[in-house]
Amino acid sequence: MVNKTKLFKALKEEMAAKAVIRASQRKVSRMYDKIASGAMAKKEAEAEAKARAESDRKEGIDKRKADRKKMFEDKTKERKDKKASIMKLLDKLYYDEEDGYGSKRELYNQAKEKEPLVTMQEVDEFFKELSKKEPPLKDMFGHNSWIGNLPREQYQIDTGYINKGITEELAHGDDGYFLVCTDVFSKRAEVVPMYAVNSEEATKAFQKCVARMGFPKEVYTDEGSEFQKDFAEYVKEEHIIHTTTRTHARFAERFIRWVKMQLYKRRKLPGNWVKKIPTIVTKWNNSEHGNLNMSAKEAHKDENAL
């Protein structure tokens, strides 16, 4: 016969053991749930941090782009404003009555002294706009072939003619005349206005050139009537060799074209062309020419001949 007391006791112990096991299982389950919940929270936190970092990165990129764009716009505006002031400077320098109306290189050098940021491209743009307003006169090259050895070795002389196409105001009636005298070696030159083209006027004009430049060993002219009679007698009396050509005095003709171009550029300035001649001649004589590496005025001095 089964002992009920022992049986109940065994059942009770078994139930207690099972209760302990279930409690342990619940504890383990809760622990796993907590671990899983923590991992999930950690994962969510990591995802949130990553998303925030990505957002900050994109925001930083957008900010840098905006800063670069603003910097570029500011520099563009600054350069535009600076270019406007540079163009005004170029305009002022080019139209200066004494030192202006020169070449691109001369204008660039003048502007560079006052504004270091000026570029040759801006000078090119200025001349491009200038050519739209005032079509340039065509120059000629390749006619100067004789080389002098010393100052005053040879003066080339010729007469020039001014009409209303060159300047808006004339010194004497409808026509204007002048004599040019240029030293082949030094490029120094003089211009003397004349009332008419004849030997008497040419002689007076040449005497003024000699007073400013000194006596030459030789004068070279074409066979024009103004270089006959009085003029021929005067150079003979002064023991100056007079060489004539059936073609042209190339250096003198080249200088005449330059004088006319300078008068044409200055045609809108007040005053007649005669008053503008000294400024033009001074500009020529104070400028460097070719490979002299000095001004025509300096090259004309005997101590600089070598």
C-alpha positions as CSV (number, residue, x, y, z in Angstrom):
1,M,0.0,0.0,0.0
2,V,1.3,3.5,-1.1
3,N,2.3,5.8,1.7
4,K,0.2,8.9,1.0
5,T,2.3,11.1,3.2
6,K,5.5,10.3,1.3
7,L,3.7,10.7,-2.0
8,F,2.3,14.1,-1.1
9,K,5.7,15.1,0.1
10,A,7.3,13.9,-3.2
11,L,4.7,15.8,-5.2
12,K,5.2,18.9,-3.2
13,E,9.0,18.8,-3.6
14,E,8.6,18.2,-7.3
15,M,6.2,21.1,-7.7
16,A,8.6,23.3,-5.6
17,A,11.4,22.3,-7.9
18,K,9.4,23.1,-11.0
19,A,8.4,26.4,-9.4
20,V,12.1,27.2,-8.9
21,I,12.9,26.2,-12.5
22,R,10.0,28.4,-13.8
23,A,11.2,31.3,-11.7
24,S,14.7,30.8,-13.0
25,Q,13.4,30.6,-16.5
26,R,11.4,33.8,-16.0
27,K,14.4,35.5,-14.5
28,V,16.6,34.4,-17.5
29,S,13.8,35.5,-19.9
30,R,13.6,38.9,-18.3
31,M,17.3,39.2,-18.4
32,Y,17.4,38.3,-22.1
33,D,14.5,40.7,-22.7
34,K,16.5,43.4,-20.9
35,I,19.6,42.6,-22.9
36,A,17.7,42.6,-26.2
37,S,15.9,45.9,-25.2
38,G,19.3,47.5,-24.4
39,A,20.8,46.3,-27.7
40,M,17.9,47.7,-29.5
41,A,18.1,51.0,-27.7
42,K,21.9,51.0,-28.4
43,K,21.3,50.2,-32.0
44,E,18.6,52.9,-32.2
45,A,21.0,55.4,-30.5
46,E,23.8,54.5,-32.9
47,A,21.5,54.9,-35.9
48,E,20.2,58.2,-34.5
49,A,23.8,59.4,-33.9
50,K,24.8,58.3,-37.4
51,A,21.8,60.1,-38.9
52,R,22.7,63.2,-36.9
53,A,26.3,63.0,-38.0
54,E,25.3,62.7,-41.7
55,S,22.9,65.6,-41.3
56,D,25.7,67.7,-39.8
57,R,28.1,66.6,-42.5
58,K,25.6,67.6,-45.2
59,E,24.9,70.9,-43.4
60,G,28.6,71.6,-43.2
61,I,29.0,70.8,-46.9
62,D,26.1,73.1,-47.8
63,K,27.5,75.8,-45.5
64,R,31.0,75.6,-47.1
65,K,29.3,75.7,-50.6
66,A,27.4,78.8,-49.5
67,D,30.5,80.4,-48.1
68,R,32.5,79.7,-51.3
69,K,29.7,81.0,-53.4
70,K,29.5,84.2,-51.4
71,M,33.2,84.5,-51.4
72,F,33.2,84.1,-55.2
73,E,30.4,86.6,-55.6
74,D,32.2,89.1,-53.3
75,K,35.4,88.7,-55.3
76,T,33.6,89.0,-58.6
77,K,31.9,92.1,-57.4
78,E,35.1,93.5,-56.0
79,R,36.9,92.7,-59.3
80,K,34.1,94.2,-61.2
81,D,34.2,97.4,-59.2
82,K,38.0,97.3,-59.4
83,K,37.8,96.8,-63.2
84,A,35.5,99.8,-63.5
85,S,38.0,102.0,-61.6
86,I,40.9,100.5,-63.7
87,M,39.0,101.4,-66.9
88,K,38.5,104.9,-65.6
89,L,42.2,105.1,-64.9
90,L,43.1,103.9,-68.4
91,D,40.7,106.4,-69.9
92,K,42.2,109.2,-67.8
93,L,45.8,108.3,-68.7
94,Y,45.1,107.7,-72.4
95,Y,43.5,111.1,-72.8
96,D,46.1,113.0,-70.9
97,E,47.2,115.8,-73.2
98,E,50.9,115.6,-72.3
99,D,51.6,111.9,-71.6
100,G,48.7,110.2,-73.2
101,Y,47.7,109.0,-76.7
102,G,50.4,106.4,-76.6
103,S,50.7,102.7,-77.5
104,K,49.2,99.8,-75.5
105,R,52.6,99.1,-73.9
106,E,53.0,102.7,-72.8
107,L,49.5,102.9,-71.4
108,Y,50.0,99.6,-69.5
109,N,53.3,100.8,-68.0
110,Q,51.7,104.1,-66.9
111,A,48.7,102.4,-65.4
112,K,50.9,99.8,-63.6
113,E,52.6,102.5,-61.7
114,K,49.3,103.7,-60.2
115,E,47.4,100.4,-60.0
116,P,49.5,97.2,-59.7
117,L,46.4,95.0,-60.4
118,V,46.0,96.3,-63.9
119,T,46.5,93.6,-66.6
120,M,47.4,93.7,-70.3
121,Q,44.0,92.1,-71.0
122,E,42.3,95.1,-69.6
123,V,44.4,97.4,-71.7
124,D,43.5,95.3,-74.8
125,E,39.8,95.6,-73.8
126,F,40.2,99.4,-73.5
127,F,41.8,99.7,-77.0
128,K,39.1,97.4,-78.4
129,E,36.4,99.7,-77.1
130,L,38.4,102.7,-78.2
131,S,38.6,101.4,-81.8
132,K,34.8,101.1,-81.8
133,K,34.5,104.8,-81.0
134,E,37.5,106.0,-83.0
135,P,38.6,103.7,-85.8
136,P,42.5,103.9,-85.8
137,L,44.5,105.2,-88.6
138,K,46.5,102.5,-90.4
139,D,50.2,102.6,-89.8
140,M,52.9,101.5,-92.3
141,F,56.0,99.5,-91.5
142,G,59.1,98.3,-93.3
143,H,60.3,101.6,-94.8
144,N,63.1,102.5,-92.4
145,S,66.3,100.7,-93.5
146,W,69.2,103.1,-93.1
147,I,71.1,103.0,-89.8
148,G,73.1,106.0,-88.5
149,N,76.4,105.8,-86.6
150,L,76.3,109.0,-84.5
151,P,74.0,111.8,-83.5
152,R,73.6,114.5,-86.1
153,E,75.2,112.4,-88.8
154,Q,72.0,112.7,-90.9
155,Y,68.8,114.6,-90.5
156,Q,65.9,113.6,-92.7
157,I,63.6,116.5,-93.5
158,D,60.1,116.6,-95.1
159,T,57.0,118.8,-95.0
160,G,53.6,117.7,-93.8
161,Y,50.1,118.8,-94.7
162,I,47.2,119.2,-92.2
163,N,43.6,119.1,-93.3
164,K,40.2,119.1,-91.5
165,G,40.2,115.3,-91.5
166,I,43.1,115.3,-89.1
167,T,42.1,118.1,-86.7
168,E,39.0,120.2,-86.2
169,E,40.8,123.5,-85.8
170,L,43.5,124.8,-88.1
171,A,46.2,127.4,-87.5
172,H,46.0,129.2,-90.9
173,G,42.8,129.1,-92.9
174,D,41.7,125.8,-94.2
175,D,45.2,124.3,-94.6
176,G,48.1,123.7,-92.3
177,Y,51.7,123.0,-93.1
178,F,54.7,121.9,-91.0
179,L,58.3,120.8,-91.4
180,V,59.7,117.8,-89.6
181,C,63.3,117.1,-88.9
182,T,64.4,113.8,-87.4
183,D,67.8,112.5,-86.5
184,V,68.2,109.1,-88.0
185,F,70.6,107.8,-85.2
186,S,68.9,109.1,-82.1
187,K,65.3,109.4,-83.4
188,R,65.2,112.9,-81.9
189,A,62.8,115.1,-83.9
190,E,61.3,118.6,-84.2
191,V,58.2,119.9,-85.8
192,V,57.9,123.6,-87.0
193,P,54.6,124.9,-88.3
194,M,54.8,126.9,-91.6
195,Y,52.6,129.4,-93.3
196,A,53.3,128.0,-96.8
197,V,55.4,125.4,-98.5
198,N,58.2,127.2,-100.2
199,S,62.0,127.4,-99.9
200,E,61.9,130.5,-97.7
201,E,59.6,129.0,-95.2
202,A,61.4,125.7,-95.2
203,T,64.7,127.5,-94.5
204,K,63.3,129.4,-91.6
205,A,61.8,126.3,-90.2
206,F,65.0,124.3,-90.6
207,Q,67.0,127.0,-88.8
208,K,64.7,126.6,-85.8
209,C,65.3,122.8,-85.9
210,V,69.1,123.4,-86.0
211,A,68.8,125.8,-83.0
212,R,67.1,123.0,-81.0
213,M,69.0,120.0,-82.3
214,G,72.4,121.2,-83.4
215,F,73.9,121.3,-86.9
216,P,74.0,118.0,-88.8
217,K,76.7,116.6,-91.0
218,E,74.1,115.8,-93.7
219,V,70.5,116.5,-94.6
220,Y,68.4,114.1,-96.6
221,T,65.3,115.3,-98.5
222,D,63.2,114.6,-101.5
223,E,63.4,116.8,-104.6
224,G,60.5,119.1,-103.5
225,S,60.8,122.7,-104.6
226,E,60.8,123.8,-100.9
227,F,64.3,122.2,-100.6
228,Q,65.7,124.2,-103.5
229,K,66.9,127.8,-103.9
230,D,67.0,129.4,-100.4
231,F,67.2,126.1,-98.6
232,A,69.9,124.7,-100.8
233,E,72.0,127.9,-100.5
234,Y,71.6,127.9,-96.7
235,V,72.8,124.3,-96.2
236,K,75.7,124.9,-98.6
237,E,76.8,128.0,-96.7
238,E,76.7,126.0,-93.5
239,H,78.8,123.2,-95.1
240,I,76.1,120.7,-94.7
241,I,75.9,117.9,-97.2
242,H,72.6,117.9,-99.0
243,T,71.5,114.5,-100.3
244,T,68.3,114.3,-102.3
245,T,66.2,111.3,-103.3
246,R,63.7,110.8,-106.1
247,T,61.6,108.7,-103.8
248,H,61.0,109.8,-100.2
249,A,62.8,110.5,-97.0
250,R,61.5,107.4,-95.2
251,F,62.3,108.3,-91.6
252,A,60.8,111.8,-92.0
253,E,57.7,110.4,-93.6
254,R,57.3,107.9,-90.8
255,F,57.5,110.6,-88.3
256,I,54.9,112.7,-90.2
257,R,52.5,109.9,-90.0
258,W,53.0,109.6,-86.3
259,V,52.5,113.3,-85.8
260,K,49.2,113.2,-87.8
261,M,48.0,110.2,-85.8
262,Q,48.7,112.0,-82.6
263,L,46.8,115.1,-83.8
264,Y,44.0,112.9,-85.0
265,K,43.7,111.4,-81.5
266,R,43.7,114.9,-79.9
267,R,41.4,116.5,-82.4
268,K,38.6,116.9,-79.8
269,L,40.9,118.7,-77.4
270,P,40.5,122.5,-77.2
271,G,43.0,124.7,-79.1
272,N,44.3,124.5,-82.7
273,W,46.9,122.0,-83.9
274,V,49.8,124.3,-83.6
275,K,49.4,124.6,-79.8
276,K,49.4,120.8,-79.6
277,I,52.6,120.3,-81.5
278,P,55.1,121.0,-78.6
279,T,53.4,118.5,-76.4
280,I,53.4,115.9,-79.1
281,V,57.1,116.5,-79.9
282,T,58.1,116.4,-76.2
283,K,56.3,113.0,-75.8
284,W,58.2,111.6,-78.8
285,N,61.6,112.9,-77.6
286,N,61.1,111.7,-74.0
287,S,60.0,108.1,-75.1
288,E,62.2,105.1,-75.7
289,H,62.3,104.0,-79.4
290,G,63.2,100.6,-80.8
291,N,66.3,99.1,-79.1
292,L,67.8,102.3,-77.8
293,N,67.0,101.5,-74.2
294,M,66.8,105.3,-73.6
295,S,64.8,108.2,-74.8
296,A,65.5,109.9,-78.1
297,K,66.5,113.0,-76.1
298,E,69.1,111.1,-74.2
299,A,70.3,109.2,-77.3
300,H,71.0,112.5,-79.0
301,K,73.7,113.4,-76.5
302,D,77.2,112.7,-77.6
303,E,78.2,111.0,-74.3
304,N,75.5,108.4,-74.9
305,A,76.4,107.7,-78.6
306,L,78.3,104.4,-77.8
